[in-house]
Amino acid sequence: MTSKKTAKSHDSIYLLAKKAAEAALNKKASDIIILTLKDLTSVADYFVICTGDVDMHVKAIADEIKKELKHDIKPWHIEGYQHLRWVLIDFVDFVVHVFHKDTRDYYNIERLWADAPLEKLVAPAADTQDSPA
């Protein structure tokens, strides 16, 4: 049986998934996680999941991810761009899910993959040295 997986190593696939997550972080996405699925399914090695506040925020996040990865990898398929409630960007080895908050809460795909190792990305803490005590 042949797999749709490419000859890329898991490390290079992870780095691309991480780059997508960091692009989402650059656009102030919230609740950014990377699920490691490679030992659980052949669908994809990783899911990157994040949330935008409103439709235009979801669009800005999806656009930023495509822009940041365009020199590394091209999406195989993009879905949901018309309605901006759940934009799915399929890079074959990893899939990015950019959700509107209500839609993410409704589908709760993290629960479906609850046994997958999970990595959370958070914005670096603001520099507090200049803050008054």
VONUDO-983779 format. One line per 2 residues: number of its first residue (from 1); their letters; for each residue y, x, z negated of N, C-alpha, C, CB. Coordinates in nm, 2 decimals. Glycine has a CB too. Layout:
% residues N
NUM	A	Y/X/Z/Y/X/Z/Y/X/Z/Y/X/Z | ...
***
This chain:
% residues 133
1	MT	-0.12/0.08/0.00/0.00/0.00/0.00/0.12/0.09/0.00/0.00/-0.10/-0.12 | 0.22/0.06/0.09/0.34/0.14/0.09/0.45/0.07/0.01/0.38/0.16/0.24
3	SK	0.53/0.15/-0.05/0.64/0.11/-0.13/0.77/0.11/-0.05/0.65/0.18/-0.26 | 0.86/0.03/-0.09/0.99/0.04/-0.02/1.08/0.15/-0.08/1.07/-0.10/-0.04
5	KT	1.03/0.21/-0.18/1.10/0.32/-0.25/1.12/0.44/-0.15/1.03/0.37/-0.37 | 1.23/0.50/-0.16/1.26/0.62/-0.08/1.21/0.74/-0.14/1.42/0.63/-0.06
7	AK	1.23/0.85/-0.07/1.18/0.98/-0.12/1.27/1.04/-0.23/1.17/1.08/-0.01 | 1.37/0.96/-0.27/1.47/1.01/-0.37/1.39/1.02/-0.51/1.59/0.92/-0.39
9	SH	1.43/1.12/-0.59/1.37/1.13/-0.72/1.43/1.03/-0.81/1.40/1.28/-0.78 | 1.36/1.00/-0.92/1.41/0.90/-1.02/1.54/0.95/-1.08/1.31/0.88/-1.13
11	DS	1.56/1.09/-1.09/1.68/1.14/-1.15/1.80/1.11/-1.06/1.67/1.29/-1.17 | 1.78/1.13/-0.93/1.90/1.11/-0.84/1.93/0.96/-0.83/1.87/1.16/-0.70
13	IY	1.83/0.87/-0.83/1.85/0.73/-0.83/1.92/0.69/-0.96/1.71/0.65/-0.82 | 1.88/0.74/-1.07/1.95/0.71/-1.20/2.10/0.76/-1.19/1.88/0.79/-1.32
15	LL	2.12/0.87/-1.13/2.26/0.92/-1.12/2.35/0.83/-1.04/2.27/1.06/-1.07 | 2.29/0.77/-0.93/2.36/0.68/-0.85/2.39/0.55/-0.93/2.29/0.65/-0.72
17	AK	2.29/0.50/-1.00/2.30/0.38/-1.08/2.41/0.40/-1.19/2.17/0.34/-1.15 | 2.41/0.52/-1.25/2.51/0.55/-1.35/2.65/0.56/-1.28/2.48/0.69/-1.42
19	KA	2.66/0.61/-1.16/2.79/0.62/-1.09/2.84/0.48/-1.07/2.77/0.70/-0.96 | 2.75/0.39/-1.03/2.79/0.25/-1.01/2.84/0.19/-1.14/2.67/0.16/-0.95
21	AE	2.77/0.21/-1.25/2.81/0.16/-1.38/2.95/0.22/-1.42/2.71/0.20/-1.49 | 2.97/0.35/-1.39/3.10/0.41/-1.43/3.21/0.35/-1.34/3.09/0.56/-1.41
23	AA	3.18/0.32/-1.21/3.28/0.26/-1.13/3.32/0.12/-1.19/3.23/0.24/-0.98 | 3.22/0.04/-1.24/3.25/-0.08/-1.30/3.34/-0.06/-1.42/3.12/-0.15/-1.34
25	LN	3.31/0.04/-1.50/3.39/0.07/-1.62/3.53/0.11/-1.58/3.32/0.19/-1.69 | 3.55/0.18/-1.47/3.68/0.21/-1.42/3.77/0.08/-1.39/3.68/0.29/-1.29
27	KK	3.70/-0.03/-1.36/3.77/-0.15/-1.33/3.76/-0.25/-1.45/3.71/-0.22/-1.21 | 3.74/-0.19/-1.57/3.74/-0.26/-1.69/3.64/-0.38/-1.70/3.88/-0.32/-1.71
29	AS	3.52/-0.36/-1.64/3.41/-0.45/-1.66/3.37/-0.44/-1.80/3.29/-0.42/-1.56 | 3.31/-0.55/-1.85/3.26/-0.55/-1.99/3.11/-0.56/-1.99/3.32/-0.67/-2.07
31	DI	3.05/-0.54/-2.11/2.91/-0.55/-2.13/2.82/-0.48/-2.02/2.87/-0.70/-2.13 | 2.86/-0.36/-1.99/2.79/-0.28/-1.88/2.66/-0.22/-1.94/2.88/-0.17/-1.83
33	II	2.55/-0.25/-1.87/2.42/-0.20/-1.91/2.35/-0.15/-1.79/2.34/-0.30/-1.99 | 2.26/-0.05/-1.82/2.16/-0.01/-1.72/2.02/-0.03/-1.77/2.18/0.15/-1.68
35	LT	1.95/-0.11/-1.70/1.81/-0.14/-1.74/1.72/-0.05/-1.66/1.77/-0.29/-1.72 | 1.62/0.02/-1.72/1.53/0.10/-1.66/1.40/0.02/-1.63/1.49/0.23/-1.74
37	LK	1.38/-0.01/-1.50/1.27/-0.10/-1.47/1.15/-0.02/-1.40/1.32/-0.21/-1.37 | 1.17/0.10/-1.37/1.07/0.18/-1.29/0.93/0.17/-1.33/1.12/0.32/-1.28
39	DL	0.91/0.16/-1.46/0.77/0.15/-1.51/0.72/0.01/-1.53/0.76/0.22/-1.65 | 0.81/-0.09/-1.50/0.77/-0.23/-1.52/0.75/-0.31/-1.39/0.88/-0.30/-1.60
41	TS	0.82/-0.27/-1.28/0.81/-0.35/-1.16/0.84/-0.26/-1.04/0.91/-0.46/-1.16 | 0.81/-0.30/-0.92/0.84/-0.23/-0.80/0.96/-0.29/-0.73/0.72/-0.23/-0.70
43	VA	1.03/-0.39/-0.79/1.15/-0.45/-0.74/1.26/-0.35/-0.72/1.19/-0.57/-0.83 | 1.28/-0.27/-0.83/1.39/-0.17/-0.83/1.36/-0.08/-0.95/1.53/-0.23/-0.84
45	DY	1.41/0.04/-0.94/1.40/0.13/-1.06/1.50/0.10/-1.17/1.42/0.28/-1.01 | 1.62/0.05/-1.13/1.72/0.02/-1.23/1.80/-0.10/-1.19/1.82/0.14/-1.24
47	FV	1.84/-0.17/-1.29/1.94/-0.28/-1.27/2.07/-0.23/-1.35/1.89/-0.42/-1.33 | 2.18/-0.24/-1.28/2.31/-0.22/-1.34/2.37/-0.36/-1.36/2.41/-0.13/-1.26
49	IC	2.41/-0.40/-1.48/2.46/-0.54/-1.50/2.59/-0.52/-1.57/2.36/-0.62/-1.59 | 2.69/-0.60/-1.52/2.82/-0.60/-1.59/2.89/-0.73/-1.57/2.91/-0.48/-1.53
51	TG	3.00/-0.75/-1.64/3.07/-0.87/-1.64/3.22/-0.86/-1.61/3.06/-0.94/-1.77 | 3.27/-0.95/-1.52/3.41/-0.96/-1.50/3.47/-1.09/-1.56/3.44/-0.96/-1.34
53	DV	3.60/-1.09/-1.59/3.66/-1.20/-1.66/3.68/-1.32/-1.57/3.79/-1.16/-1.72 | 3.73/-1.30/-1.45/3.76/-1.41/-1.36/3.71/-1.37/-1.22/3.92/-1.44/-1.36
55	DM	3.72/-1.46/-1.13/3.66/-1.43/-0.99/3.72/-1.31/-0.93/3.70/-1.55/-0.90 | 3.85/-1.29/-0.94/3.92/-1.17/-0.88/3.88/-1.04/-0.95/4.07/-1.19/-0.88
57	HV	3.85/-1.05/-1.07/3.80/-0.93/-1.15/3.66/-0.90/-1.10/3.80/-0.96/-1.30 | 3.57/-1.00/-1.08/3.44/-0.98/-1.03/3.45/-0.91/-0.89/3.36/-1.11/-1.01
59	KA	3.54/-0.96/-0.81/3.56/-0.90/-0.67/3.61/-0.75/-0.68/3.66/-0.98/-0.59 | 3.70/-0.73/-0.77/3.75/-0.59/-0.79/3.65/-0.49/-0.83/3.87/-0.59/-0.89
61	IA	3.56/-0.54/-0.92/3.45/-0.45/-0.97/3.35/-0.42/-0.86/3.38/-0.52/-1.09 | 3.31/-0.53/-0.79/3.22/-0.51/-0.68/3.28/-0.42/-0.57/3.18/-0.64/-0.61
63	DE	3.40/-0.44/-0.54/3.47/-0.35/-0.44/3.47/-0.20/-0.48/3.61/-0.40/-0.41 | 3.50/-0.18/-0.61/3.51/-0.05/-0.66/3.37/0.02/-0.66/3.56/-0.05/-0.81
65	IK	3.27/-0.05/-0.69/3.14/0.01/-0.68/3.10/0.05/-0.54/3.03/-0.09/-0.74 | 3.13/-0.04/-0.45/3.10/-0.01/-0.30/3.18/0.11/-0.26/3.13/-0.13/-0.21
67	KE	3.31/0.12/-0.30/3.40/0.23/-0.26/3.35/0.36/-0.32/3.54/0.20/-0.31 | 3.31/0.36/-0.45/3.27/0.48/-0.51/3.14/0.54/-0.46/3.26/0.46/-0.66
69	LK	3.05/0.45/-0.41/2.92/0.49/-0.37/2.91/0.51/-0.22/2.82/0.40/-0.41 | 3.02/0.48/-0.14/3.01/0.47/0.00/2.97/0.61/0.07/3.14/0.43/0.06
71	HD	3.00/0.72/0.01/2.96/0.85/0.06/2.82/0.89/0.02/3.06/0.95/0.02 | 2.76/0.82/-0.08/2.63/0.86/-0.13/2.52/0.77/-0.08/2.63/0.85/-0.28
73	IK	2.55/0.64/-0.07/2.45/0.54/-0.04/2.51/0.41/0.01/2.35/0.51/-0.16 | 2.45/0.35/0.11/2.50/0.22/0.16/2.42/0.11/0.11/2.51/0.22/0.31
75	PW	2.48/-0.01/0.07/2.40/-0.12/0.03/2.31/-0.17/0.13/2.49/-0.23/-0.02 | 2.19/-0.21/0.10/2.10/-0.27/0.19/2.13/-0.42/0.21/1.95/-0.26/0.14
77	HI	2.18/-0.48/0.10/2.22/-0.62/0.11/2.32/-0.65/0.00/2.09/-0.71/0.09 | 2.41/-0.74/0.03/2.51/-0.79/-0.07/2.51/-0.94/-0.06/2.66/-0.74/-0.04
79	EG	2.50/-1.00/-0.18/2.49/-1.15/-0.19/2.59/-1.20/-0.30/2.35/-1.19/-0.23 | 2.64/-1.32/-0.27/2.73/-1.38/-0.37/2.88/-1.35/-0.36/2.69/-1.34/-0.51
81	YQ	2.91/-1.27/-0.26/3.05/-1.23/-0.24/3.15/-1.35/-0.21/3.06/-1.12/-0.13 | 3.09/-1.46/-0.15/3.17/-1.57/-0.12/3.23/-1.65/-0.24/3.09/-1.66/-0.03
83	HL	3.14/-1.66/-0.34/3.18/-1.74/-0.45/3.22/-1.66/-0.58/3.06/-1.83/-0.49 | 3.18/-1.54/-0.58/3.23/-1.44/-0.69/3.19/-1.49/-0.83/3.38/-1.43/-0.68
85	RW	3.08/-1.55/-0.84/3.02/-1.59/-0.97/2.91/-1.49/-1.01/2.97/-1.73/-0.97 | 2.84/-1.44/-0.91/2.73/-1.34/-0.93/2.72/-1.26/-0.80/2.59/-1.41/-0.97
87	VL	2.78/-1.14/-0.80/2.77/-1.06/-0.68/2.65/-0.96/-0.71/2.90/-0.98/-0.65 | 2.56/-0.96/-0.62/2.44/-0.88/-0.62/2.45/-0.77/-0.51/2.30/-0.96/-0.61
89	ID	2.45/-0.65/-0.55/2.46/-0.54/-0.45/2.33/-0.46/-0.46/2.58/-0.44/-0.48 | 2.25/-0.48/-0.36/2.11/-0.42/-0.35/2.11/-0.29/-0.28/2.01/-0.52/-0.29
91	FV	2.09/-0.18/-0.35/2.08/-0.05/-0.30/1.93/0.00/-0.28/2.15/0.05/-0.38 | 1.84/-0.10/-0.29/1.69/-0.08/-0.28/1.63/-0.02/-0.40/1.66/0.00/-0.16
93	DF	1.67/0.10/-0.44/1.61/0.17/-0.56/1.68/0.12/-0.68/1.62/0.32/-0.54 | 1.80/0.07/-0.67/1.87/0.01/-0.79/1.95/-0.11/-0.74/1.96/0.11/-0.86
95	VV	1.97/-0.20/-0.83/2.05/-0.33/-0.79/2.16/-0.34/-0.89/1.95/-0.45/-0.79 | 2.28/-0.37/-0.84/2.39/-0.40/-0.93/2.42/-0.55/-0.93/2.52/-0.32/-0.87
97	HV	2.44/-0.60/-1.05/2.47/-0.74/-1.07/2.61/-0.74/-1.14/2.36/-0.81/-1.16 | 2.70/-0.80/-1.07/2.84/-0.82/-1.12/2.85/-0.97/-1.15/2.95/-0.76/-1.03
99	FH	2.86/-1.01/-1.27/2.86/-1.15/-1.31/3.00/-1.19/-1.36/2.76/-1.17/-1.42 | 3.03/-1.32/-1.34/3.14/-1.39/-1.41/3.07/-1.42/-1.55/3.19/-1.52/-1.33
101	KD	3.15/-1.41/-1.65/3.10/-1.43/-1.79/3.01/-1.55/-1.80/3.21/-1.43/-1.89 | 3.05/-1.67/-1.76/2.98/-1.79/-1.78/2.84/-1.78/-1.71/3.06/-1.91/-1.73
103	TR	2.85/-1.73/-1.59/2.72/-1.72/-1.51/2.62/-1.62/-1.57/2.75/-1.67/-1.36 | 2.68/-1.51/-1.62/2.59/-1.41/-1.69/2.52/-1.48/-1.81/2.67/-1.29/-1.74
105	DY	2.60/-1.55/-1.89/2.55/-1.62/-2.01/2.44/-1.72/-1.97/2.66/-1.69/-2.09 | 2.46/-1.79/-1.86/2.37/-1.89/-1.82/2.23/-1.83/-1.77/2.43/-1.97/-1.70
107	YN	2.24/-1.73/-1.69/2.12/-1.67/-1.63/2.05/-1.57/-1.73/2.14/-1.60/-1.50 | 2.13/-1.50/-1.81/2.07/-1.41/-1.91/1.96/-1.33/-1.86/2.03/-1.49/-2.03
109	IE	1.98/-1.26/-1.75/1.87/-1.18/-1.69/1.82/-1.06/-1.78/1.91/-1.12/-1.56 | 1.91/-1.02/-1.87/1.86/-0.92/-1.97/1.74/-0.97/-2.05/1.98/-0.88/-2.06
111	RL	1.74/-1.10/-2.08/1.63/-1.16/-2.16/1.50/-1.15/-2.07/1.66/-1.30/-2.20 | 1.51/-1.17/-1.94/1.39/-1.17/-1.86/1.33/-1.03/-1.86/1.43/-1.21/-1.71
113	WA	1.42/-0.93/-1.87/1.37/-0.79/-1.87/1.38/-0.73/-2.01/1.44/-0.71/-1.77 | 1.36/-0.81/-2.11/1.38/-0.76/-2.25/1.30/-0.64/-2.29/1.35/-0.87/-2.35
115	DA	1.19/-0.62/-2.22/1.10/-0.50/-2.25/1.15/-0.37/-2.18/0.96/-0.53/-2.22 | 1.25/-0.38/-2.10/1.30/-0.27/-2.03/1.40/-0.18/-2.12/1.38/-0.31/-1.90
117	PL	1.38/-0.05/-2.11/1.48/0.03/-2.19/1.62/0.00/-2.14/1.44/0.18/-2.17 | 1.71/0.00/-2.23/1.85/-0.04/-2.20/1.95/0.06/-2.24/1.88/-0.18/-2.27
119	EK	2.04/0.09/-2.16/2.15/0.19/-2.19/2.28/0.11/-2.17/2.15/0.31/-2.09 | 2.37/0.12/-2.28/2.50/0.05/-2.27/2.60/0.15/-2.24/2.53/-0.02/-2.41
121	LV	2.70/0.12/-2.15/2.81/0.20/-2.13/2.93/0.14/-2.19/2.83/0.22/-1.97 | 3.01/0.22/-2.26/3.13/0.17/-2.32/3.25/0.26/-2.29/3.11/0.16/-2.48
123	AP	3.37/0.21/-2.28/3.48/0.29/-2.25/3.50/0.39/-2.37/3.61/0.20/-2.24 | 3.55/0.51/-2.33/3.57/0.61/-2.44/3.68/0.55/-2.53/3.62/0.74/-2.38
125	AA	3.67/0.59/-2.66/3.77/0.54/-2.76/3.90/0.60/-2.72/3.73/0.58/-2.90 | 4.01/0.52/-2.75/4.14/0.57/-2.72/4.18/0.68/-2.82/4.25/0.45/-2.73
127	DT	4.26/0.77/-2.77/4.30/0.88/-2.86/4.39/0.83/-2.97/4.38/0.99/-2.77 | 4.35/0.85/-3.09/4.42/0.79/-3.20/4.51/0.89/-3.27/4.32/0.73/-3.30
129	QD	4.52/1.02/-3.22/4.60/1.12/-3.29/4.75/1.08/-3.29/4.58/1.25/-3.22 | 4.80/1.01/-3.19/4.94/0.97/-3.18/4.97/0.85/-3.26/4.98/0.96/-3.04
131	SP	4.87/0.78/-3.31/4.89/0.65/-3.38/4.95/0.68/-3.52/4.76/0.57/-3.39 | 5.04/0.59/-3.56/5.09/0.61/-3.70/4.98/0.58/-3.80/5.22/0.52/-3.72
133	A	4.99/0.65/-3.91/4.88/0.64/-4.01/4.91/0.52/-4.10/4.87/0.76/-4.10
***
